[in-house]
């Protein structure tokens, strides 16, 4: 089973099941993650900065493509509510703008 490694959460490893979004895996691991629109792809608050392994994420969803086209989602960012992990690990981090005040980031 592939892992998401969250660098700025003390290298926390999150197991991601086949067909599961990164966000659902993060929640299943008991990690609180910003998501203002309720994981509907209507905002960018659940984004992750991908540091390594972008090739293991599927194609951009229509919502991600829309945000990428209008400059709200950078080339190294994905929406955790929209993307799934296929075949290998990725390393990412929570962006400064969406860090939650009660979480301990490294």
Backbone as a chain_set.jsonl record, in Angstrom:
{"seq": "XXXXXXXXXXXXXXXXXXXXXXXXXXXXXXXXXXXXXXXXXXXXXXXXXXXXXXXXXXXXXXXXXXXXXXXXXXXXXXXXXXXXXXXXXXXXXXXXXXXXXXXXXX", "coords": {"N": [[0.852, -1.176, 0.0], [0.664, 2.17, -0.923], [2.246, 5.103, 0.505], [1.619, 8.345, 1.858], [3.806, 10.778, 2.794], [4.058, 13.182, 5.152], [5.927, 15.843, 5.322], [6.219, 18.182, 7.017], [4.838, 17.423, 9.251], [6.266, 16.028, 11.17], [7.404, 14.003, 9.543], [5.273, 12.245, 9.122], [3.759, 9.197, 8.262], [1.223, 8.174, 6.094], [-0.972, 5.737, 5.254], [-2.347, 4.971, 2.122], [-5.17, 3.774, 0.698], [-6.067, 1.912, -2.284], [-7.998, 3.687, -4.615], [-8.765, 5.584, -2.793], [-9.029, 8.963, -1.773], [-6.38, 11.318, -1.091], [-7.129, 12.998, 0.979], [-9.141, 11.543, 2.383], [-7.589, 9.444, 3.347], [-5.827, 10.847, 4.998], [-7.616, 11.834, 6.923], [-8.525, 9.354, 7.939], [-6.25, 8.565, 9.226], [-6.32, 10.112, 11.418], [-5.513, 12.757, 11.321], [-5.864, 16.217, 11.434], [-6.909, 18.359, 8.9], [-7.054, 21.205, 6.872], [-10.102, 22.085, 5.265], [-12.217, 23.794, 3.73], [-14.482, 23.684, 2.0], [-15.709, 21.304, 2.398], [-14.613, 19.105, 1.1], [-15.309, 19.14, -1.646], [-14.026, 20.096, -3.849], [-14.234, 22.795, -4.343], [-12.722, 24.834, -3.398], [-9.386, 25.782, -2.435], [-8.273, 25.044, -0.057], [-7.527, 22.577, 0.984], [-5.193, 21.868, -0.189], [-1.998, 20.372, -0.991], [1.507, 20.662, -0.925], [3.483, 19.111, -3.159], [6.424, 17.437, -2.781], [7.932, 15.295, -3.641], [7.426, 12.572, -5.853], [5.275, 13.185, -7.543], [4.587, 11.929, -9.89], [3.2, 9.701, -9.125], [0.637, 10.381, -8.66], [-2.676, 10.639, -9.967], [-4.219, 11.922, -13.011], [-4.99, 15.452, -13.256], [-7.948, 16.526, -11.653], [-11.106, 17.822, -12.945], [-11.738, 20.069, -11.327], [-9.23, 20.673, -10.162], [-7.809, 21.284, -12.505], [-9.162, 23.561, -13.36], [-8.511, 25.373, -11.26], [-5.734, 25.397, -11.602], [-5.548, 26.501, -14.151], [-6.46, 29.11, -13.667], [-4.523, 30.123, -12.03], [-4.564, 29.54, -9.28], [-3.64, 27.201, -8.251], [-0.592, 25.828, -7.957], [2.039, 24.312, -10.005], [3.282, 22.361, -8.464], [1.422, 21.612, -6.616], [-1.464, 19.909, -5.301], [-4.953, 19.095, -4.86], [-6.006, 17.631, -1.961], [-8.48, 16.479, -1.644], [-9.208, 15.656, -4.097], [-7.297, 14.115, -5.452], [-5.699, 10.898, -6.014], [-3.491, 8.297, -4.962], [-1.277, 6.381, -6.849], [0.474, 3.55, -7.036], [3.033, 4.289, -5.843], [5.027, 5.956, -3.314], [4.524, 9.294, -2.029], [5.894, 12.459, -1.076], [4.977, 15.234, 0.783], [3.928, 18.532, 1.888], [2.184, 20.599, 4.272], [0.884, 23.664, 3.234], [1.973, 26.939, 4.307], [-0.142, 28.806, 4.486], [-2.388, 27.3, 5.075], [-2.049, 25.997, 7.435], [-3.139, 24.676, 10.497], [-3.953, 26.182, 13.635], [-3.903, 24.627, 15.992], [-2.377, 22.418, 15.497], [0.781, 20.689, 15.604], [3.457, 21.542, 13.836], [6.411, 20.595, 12.086]], "CA": [[0.0, 0.0, 0.0], [1.498, 3.37, -0.97], [2.194, 6.05, 1.621], [1.827, 9.785, 1.8], [4.679, 11.202, 3.884], [3.855, 14.617, 5.357], [7.227, 16.302, 5.823], [6.167, 19.126, 8.132], [4.134, 16.829, 10.392], [7.242, 15.079, 11.708], [7.554, 12.889, 8.596], [4.158, 11.313, 9.373], [3.388, 8.306, 7.16], [-0.207, 7.926, 5.991], [-1.266, 4.691, 4.274], [-3.417, 5.371, 1.206], [-5.777, 2.626, 0.015], [-6.433, 2.066, -3.695], [-9.298, 4.32, -4.794], [-9.023, 6.526, -1.703], [-8.365, 10.256, -1.958], [-5.401, 11.629, -0.046], [-7.831, 13.587, 2.12], [-9.787, 10.483, 3.165], [-6.513, 8.728, 4.037], [-5.353, 11.751, 6.054], [-8.622, 11.799, 7.99], [-8.525, 8.015, 8.538], [-5.068, 8.501, 10.083], [-6.551, 10.97, 12.576], [-4.837, 14.038, 11.144], [-6.751, 17.319, 11.101], [-6.412, 19.011, 7.686], [-7.971, 22.262, 6.438], [-10.986, 21.773, 4.123], [-13.327, 24.745, 3.894], [-15.678, 23.397, 1.19], [-16.225, 19.968, 2.678], [-13.978, 18.184, 0.129], [-16.064, 19.124, -2.897], [-13.22, 20.672, -4.925], [-14.715, 24.156, -4.609], [-11.765, 25.8, -2.861], [-8.043, 25.188, -2.492], [-7.736, 24.992, 1.302], [-6.996, 21.251, 1.317], [-4.054, 21.577, -1.064], [-0.729, 19.898, -0.453], [2.663, 20.925, -1.778], [4.124, 17.824, -3.431], [7.876, 17.592, -2.842], [8.5, 14.157, -4.36], [6.481, 11.528, -6.215], [4.117, 13.698, -8.283], [4.241, 10.971, -10.942], [2.343, 8.665, -8.555], [-0.728, 10.907, -8.544], [-3.392, 10.566, -11.24], [-4.441, 13.154, -13.767], [-5.707, 16.516, -12.555], [-9.41, 16.494, -11.749], [-11.593, 19.07, -13.562], [-11.611, 21.179, -10.361], [-7.812, 21.04, -10.082], [-7.443, 21.914, -13.774], [-9.74, 24.911, -13.329], [-7.679, 26.202, -10.376], [-4.421, 25.527, -12.23], [-5.693, 27.434, -15.274], [-6.609, 30.504, -13.227], [-3.387, 30.514, -11.192], [-4.776, 29.326, -7.849], [-3.009, 25.937, -7.878], [0.721, 25.783, -8.598], [2.413, 23.042, -10.642], [3.705, 21.384, -7.449], [0.342, 21.478, -5.638], [-2.665, 19.145, -5.647], [-6.017, 19.14, -3.861], [-6.064, 16.307, -1.328], [-9.836, 15.927, -1.775], [-9.441, 15.275, -5.487], [-6.307, 13.218, -6.055], [-5.454, 9.574, -5.456], [-2.12, 7.827, -5.095], [-1.211, 5.159, -7.659], [1.69, 2.795, -7.245], [4.267, 4.655, -5.163], [4.925, 6.939, -2.236], [4.79, 10.709, -2.286], [6.223, 13.3, 0.072], [4.404, 16.561, 0.629], [3.84, 19.321, 3.116], [1.059, 21.515, 4.43], [1.298, 25.043, 2.956], [1.915, 27.883, 5.433], [-1.436, 29.486, 4.534], [-3.477, 26.433, 5.528], [-1.701, 25.324, 8.693], [-4.126, 24.87, 11.562], [-3.258, 26.681, 14.823], [-3.792, 23.637, 17.078], [-1.502, 21.318, 15.072], [2.217, 20.909, 15.803], [4.19, 21.336, 12.591], [7.871, 20.551, 12.265]], "C": [[0.9, 1.242, 0.0], [1.251, 4.291, 0.219], [2.301, 7.485, 1.143], [2.683, 10.111, 3.006], [4.543, 12.72, 3.996], [5.079, 15.159, 6.086], [7.115, 17.192, 7.05], [5.202, 18.7, 9.241], [5.002, 15.692, 10.927], [7.377, 13.814, 10.862], [6.465, 11.827, 8.767], [3.827, 10.513, 8.123], [1.896, 8.026, 7.227], [-0.416, 6.881, 4.898], [-2.467, 5.126, 3.436], [-3.915, 4.131, 0.465], [-6.059, 2.948, -1.442], [-7.84, 2.665, -3.787], [-9.665, 5.335, -3.731], [-8.331, 7.851, -2.009], [-7.346, 10.449, -0.837], [-6.11, 12.166, 1.187], [-8.478, 12.518, 2.997], [-8.751, 9.668, 3.942], [-5.982, 9.55, 5.206], [-6.335, 11.739, 7.223], [-8.639, 10.447, 8.695], [-7.344, 7.836, 9.489], [-5.199, 9.403, 11.309], [-5.865, 12.319, 12.517], [-5.87, 15.089, 10.744], [-6.131, 18.107, 9.951], [-7.461, 20.009, 7.24], [-8.788, 21.795, 5.234], [-12.27, 22.595, 4.229], [-14.591, 24.357, 3.135], [-16.24, 22.008, 1.434], [-15.771, 18.932, 1.668], [-14.758, 18.048, -1.175], [-15.28, 19.711, -4.077], [-13.62, 22.088, -5.283], [-13.81, 25.236, -4.037], [-10.372, 25.171, -2.995], [-7.445, 25.03, -1.094], [-7.157, 23.635, 1.672], [-5.746, 20.91, 0.51], [-2.835, 21.098, -0.282], [0.355, 20.294, -1.447], [3.389, 19.594, -1.941], [5.616, 18.062, -3.645], [8.537, 16.484, -3.646], [7.381, 13.161, -4.674], [5.246, 11.993, -6.964], [3.655, 12.703, -9.354], [3.323, 9.851, -10.441], [0.907, 9.143, -8.305], [-1.379, 10.862, -9.917], [-3.458, 11.913, -11.938], [-5.13, 14.191, -12.89], [-7.211, 16.318, -12.728], [-9.863, 17.769, -12.467], [-11.47, 20.277, -12.619], [-10.158, 21.635, -10.26], [-7.373, 21.753, -11.351], [-7.95, 23.346, -13.828], [-8.885, 25.839, -12.459], [-6.277, 26.406, -10.945], [-4.486, 26.563, -13.347], [-5.827, 28.882, -14.831], [-5.587, 30.917, -12.166], [-3.549, 30.291, -9.7], [-4.189, 28.013, -7.345], [-1.707, 25.819, -8.666], [1.015, 24.392, -9.163], [2.796, 21.965, -9.64], [2.647, 21.192, -6.356], [-0.796, 20.624, -6.202], [-3.686, 19.339, -4.545], [-6.155, 17.746, -3.274], [-7.439, 15.67, -1.467], [-10.097, 15.382, -3.169], [-8.493, 14.2, -6.001], [-6.134, 11.918, -5.273], [-4.033, 9.159, -5.783], [-2.121, 6.49, -5.826], [0.219, 4.627, -7.716], [2.957, 3.185, -6.518], [4.022, 5.715, -4.117], [5.094, 8.357, -2.759], [5.138, 11.387, -0.97], [5.653, 14.681, -0.21], [4.41, 17.305, 1.941], [2.621, 20.225, 3.077], [1.562, 22.929, 4.116], [1.139, 25.934, 4.193], [0.511, 28.455, 5.609], [-2.554, 28.616, 5.098], [-3.115, 25.615, 6.765], [-2.747, 25.673, 9.753], [-3.413, 25.232, 12.866], [-3.071, 25.636, 15.937], [-2.889, 22.452, 16.711], [-0.038, 21.692, 15.324], [2.964, 20.539, 14.529], [5.681, 21.355, 12.871], [8.557, 21.394, 11.19]], "O": [[1.798, 1.353, 0.834], [0.193, 4.258, 0.848], [2.979, 7.791, 0.162], [2.326, 9.758, 4.13], [4.869, 13.453, 3.062], [5.247, 14.966, 7.29], [7.835, 16.988, 8.027], [4.797, 19.518, 10.067], [4.545, 14.563, 11.111], [7.455, 12.704, 11.388], [6.722, 10.638, 8.575], [3.637, 11.081, 7.048], [1.366, 7.683, 8.284], [-0.073, 7.118, 3.74], [-3.474, 5.59, 3.97], [-3.172, 3.514, -0.3], [-6.264, 4.107, -1.802], [-8.761, 2.202, -3.114], [-10.762, 5.891, -3.759], [-7.182, 7.866, -2.451], [-7.438, 9.827, 0.221], [-5.741, 11.832, 2.313], [-8.376, 12.579, 4.222], [-9.01, 9.251, 5.071], [-5.718, 9.011, 6.281], [-5.927, 11.644, 8.381], [-8.756, 10.393, 9.919], [-7.418, 7.057, 10.44], [-4.295, 9.453, 12.143], [-5.658, 12.958, 13.548], [-6.658, 14.873, 9.824], [-4.961, 18.482, 10.016], [-8.649, 19.687, 7.23], [-8.253, 21.192, 4.304], [-13.279, 22.128, 4.759], [-15.687, 24.677, 3.593], [-17.16, 21.583, 0.736], [-16.493, 17.968, 1.411], [-14.849, 16.957, -1.738], [-15.812, 19.812, -5.182], [-13.375, 22.539, -6.401], [-14.098, 26.425, -4.175], [-10.229, 24.121, -3.621], [-6.228, 24.896, -0.96], [-6.357, 23.555, 2.604], [-5.294, 19.765, 0.531], [-2.672, 21.379, 0.906], [0.143, 20.264, -2.659], [3.856, 19.017, -0.96], [6.023, 18.782, -4.557], [9.58, 16.698, -4.262], [6.495, 12.938, -3.85], [4.255, 11.264, -7.018], [2.47, 12.645, -9.683], [2.733, 9.13, -11.246], [0.072, 8.393, -7.8], [-0.697, 11.03, -10.928], [-2.844, 12.893, -11.518], [-5.776, 13.847, -11.9], [-7.683, 15.984, -13.814], [-9.078, 18.709, -12.587], [-11.137, 21.377, -13.06], [-9.878, 22.834, -10.27], [-6.634, 22.735, -11.279], [-7.245, 24.241, -14.292], [-8.569, 26.957, -12.866], [-5.696, 27.48, -10.785], [-3.593, 27.4, -13.479], [-5.368, 29.789, -15.525], [-5.76, 31.93, -11.488], [-2.748, 30.803, -8.918], [-4.231, 27.735, -6.147], [-1.721, 25.723, -9.893], [0.329, 23.422, -8.84], [2.653, 20.777, -9.928], [2.952, 20.665, -5.287], [-1.055, 20.617, -7.406], [-3.334, 19.703, -3.424], [-6.394, 16.784, -4.003], [-7.557, 14.445, -1.413], [-11.107, 14.714, -3.395], [-8.856, 13.445, -6.903], [-6.38, 11.844, -4.069], [-3.448, 9.619, -6.764], [-2.87, 5.578, -5.473], [1.073, 5.21, -8.384], [3.921, 2.422, -6.585], [2.94, 6.299, -4.044], [5.723, 8.588, -3.792], [4.73, 10.945, 0.104], [5.822, 15.227, -1.3], [4.838, 16.784, 2.971], [2.101, 20.566, 2.015], [2.571, 23.353, 4.679], [0.262, 25.696, 5.023], [0.023, 28.58, 6.732], [-3.569, 29.142, 5.554], [-3.804, 24.651, 7.099], [-3.173, 26.821, 9.875], [-2.372, 24.651, 13.175], [-2.152, 25.769, 16.746], [-2.665, 21.573, 17.543], [0.332, 22.864, 15.264], [3.086, 19.362, 14.189], [6.151, 22.044, 13.776], [9.784, 21.486, 11.167]]}, "num_chains": 1, "name": "protein.A"}
